[in-house]
C-alpha cells in the first residue's frame, strides 16, 4: 500500500511546481488526484495525464495503486474551475 503523501511526493518529483491534492476513494489503493501545474499548458488532457502516470508508473505497475481518478489543470483552468463552483 502507498500513502497519500507518497503519491503527492512522487507527482511533485516529476512536476515540481505542482499543487497536488490526493484522496483515498476506498481501500487505500483506489485514489483520486487533482494536479495543478503550469507544465500542462499547451498539452492535451491525454498528455497531461501521461505526465502524472509517468511519475506513478512504478506504483501503478506494482498495484500499490489499483485505480486512479485523475483531474489535471493549468493554474488558470484551476482558478476558473474553482470560481465556477
ChimeraX attribute file (.defattr): number of C-alpha atoms within 10 A of each C-alpha:
attribute: neighborCount
match mode: 1-to-1
recipient: residues
	/A:1	12
	/A:2	12
	/A:3	15
	/A:4	17
	/A:5	13
	/A:6	13
	/A:7	21
	/A:8	20
	/A:9	16
	/A:10	18
	/A:11	23
	/A:12	18
	/A:13	12
	/A:14	15
	/A:15	20
	/A:16	13
	/A:17	13
	/A:18	21
	/A:19	16
	/A:20	18
	/A:21	15
	/A:22	19
	/A:23	17
	/A:24	14
	/A:25	13
	/A:26	10
	/A:27	9
	/A:28	16
	/A:29	20
	/A:30	15
	/A:31	19
	/A:32	18
	/A:33	20
	/A:34	17
	/A:35	25
	/A:36	23
	/A:37	21
	/A:38	15
	/A:39	16
	/A:40	20
	/A:41	14
	/A:42	10
	/A:43	11
	/A:44	10
	/A:45	13
	/A:46	9
	/A:47	12
	/A:48	22
	/A:49	17
	/A:50	13
	/A:51	16
	/A:52	20
	/A:53	17
	/A:54	14
	/A:55	20
	/A:56	21
	/A:57	15
	/A:58	13
	/A:59	19
	/A:60	16
	/A:61	10
	/A:62	10
	/A:63	13
	/A:64	16
	/A:65	20
	/A:66	15
	/A:67	15
	/A:68	18
	/A:69	12
	/A:70	15
	/A:71	15
	/A:72	19
	/A:73	22
	/A:74	19
	/A:75	18
	/A:76	13
	/A:77	14
	/A:78	16
	/A:79	12
	/A:80	12
	/A:81	11
	/A:82	9
	/A:83	8
	/A:84	7
	/A:85	5
